[in-house]
Amino acid sequence: MAKGNMTIRMEPELKAQAAALFKSLGMDLSTATGIFYRQALRCHGLPFEVKVDEPNAVTYAAMEAAEKGEDMYGPFDSVADLMEALNA
């Protein structure tokens, strides 16, 4: 079967990180991309779940408290004061 070329645009850092990961698995970017397409065809869709991250209960509680002006810290006079409050 004849092979064709494909161009993929991505951030250089993302490409470098992916290339290093796939190299540790014994493959190059081209092989990994081919595996992705084969899995997509096998699954009849993306071979992984795609969803929006949902905040957890603690985050929702903090958001509600912030809206009410509760449990608010700052403004801070320095980064050291901010870090001290974060570590409390």
C-alpha positions as CSV (number, residue, x, y, z in Angstrom):
1,M,0.0,0.0,0.0
2,A,1.4,3.4,-0.9
3,K,2.0,5.8,1.9
4,G,1.2,9.6,1.7
5,N,2.5,12.6,3.6
6,M,0.5,14.6,6.1
7,T,1.4,17.9,7.8
8,I,0.3,18.5,11.4
9,R,0.6,21.9,13.1
10,M,1.3,21.9,16.8
11,E,3.3,23.8,19.4
12,P,7.0,22.9,19.3
13,E,7.0,22.0,23.0
14,L,4.0,19.7,22.6
15,K,5.7,18.0,19.7
16,A,9.0,17.6,21.6
17,Q,7.2,16.1,24.7
18,A,5.2,13.7,22.5
19,A,8.3,12.7,20.5
20,A,10.2,11.9,23.8
21,L,7.3,9.9,25.1
22,F,6.8,7.9,21.9
23,K,10.6,7.3,21.7
24,S,10.5,5.8,25.2
25,L,7.9,3.5,23.8
26,G,10.0,2.5,20.9
27,M,8.2,4.5,18.2
28,D,8.3,7.8,16.3
29,L,5.6,10.4,15.8
30,S,4.6,8.9,12.5
31,T,4.0,5.4,14.0
32,A,2.1,6.9,17.0
33,T,-0.1,8.9,14.7
34,G,-0.8,5.8,12.6
35,I,-1.8,3.9,15.8
36,F,-4.1,6.8,16.8
37,Y,-5.9,6.6,13.4
38,R,-6.2,2.8,13.6
39,Q,-7.7,3.0,17.1
40,A,-10.1,5.7,16.0
41,L,-11.3,3.5,13.1
42,R,-11.6,0.5,15.5
43,C,-13.7,2.6,18.0
44,H,-15.6,4.5,15.4
45,G,-14.6,7.7,17.1
46,L,-11.9,9.1,19.3
47,P,-10.1,6.3,21.2
48,F,-10.4,8.2,24.5
49,E,-13.0,10.1,26.4
50,V,-13.3,13.8,25.6
51,K,-15.0,16.0,28.3
52,V,-14.8,19.3,30.1
53,D,-13.2,19.1,33.5
54,E,-15.9,19.6,36.1
55,P,-14.9,21.4,39.4
56,N,-15.2,19.2,42.5
57,A,-17.3,20.0,45.6
58,V,-14.5,21.8,47.4
59,T,-14.0,24.1,44.4
60,Y,-17.7,24.8,44.1
61,A,-17.8,25.7,47.8
62,A,-14.9,28.0,47.4
63,M,-16.5,29.7,44.4
64,E,-19.8,30.2,46.3
65,A,-17.9,31.6,49.3
66,A,-16.0,34.0,47.0
67,E,-19.2,35.2,45.4
68,K,-20.6,36.0,48.9
69,G,-17.3,37.7,49.9
70,E,-16.6,35.0,52.5
71,D,-13.3,33.4,53.2
72,M,-11.5,36.0,51.1
73,Y,-7.9,36.8,51.7
74,G,-6.0,39.8,50.5
75,P,-5.1,42.1,49.0
76,F,-1.6,41.1,50.0
77,D,1.2,43.5,50.5
78,S,3.8,41.1,49.2
79,V,4.3,37.7,47.6
80,A,5.6,36.4,50.9
81,D,2.3,37.3,52.6
82,L,0.4,35.6,49.8
83,M,2.5,32.5,50.1
84,E,2.0,32.5,53.9
85,A,-1.8,32.6,53.4
86,L,-1.7,29.8,50.8
87,N,0.3,27.6,53.2
88,A,-2.0,28.2,56.1
